[in-house]
Amino acid sequence: YAGIDPYSYRKMVMRQISLPVGTMQATKEWLVSFTICCNRSVMFDSSHDKQSSDTVLVYGGEEGHQCTFDLDTVVWGDVRIDFYVHSKRPGKARKLLFFCVFNTQFY
């Protein structure tokens, strides 16, 4: 295995991220934010490095529906998406909720 040639990465545009609404989010909305990193460089940050609750997204709704976050960003190579949950109390740090890792070269 010779690795991946960084000059031949396949690029793709991420238009949106959709998450299913479960029982917990249906009863109480969550405040979330996410970052998208390509090859360890931040390409998109939904909260723009701010920790206040007015810059986060609301994740909730009816159970079974999809909650969609719109974005237009190009990703390539090693991609990592980190989702964070925020407390409604001011001054509390965000916590990692989950992450997803993939590579645009492998399909």
Summary of the structure (lengths in Angstrom):
residues: 107
radius of gyration: 15.6
end to end distance: 16.8
largest distance: 49.6
contacts: 250
relative contact order: 0.30
helix: 10%
strand: 52%
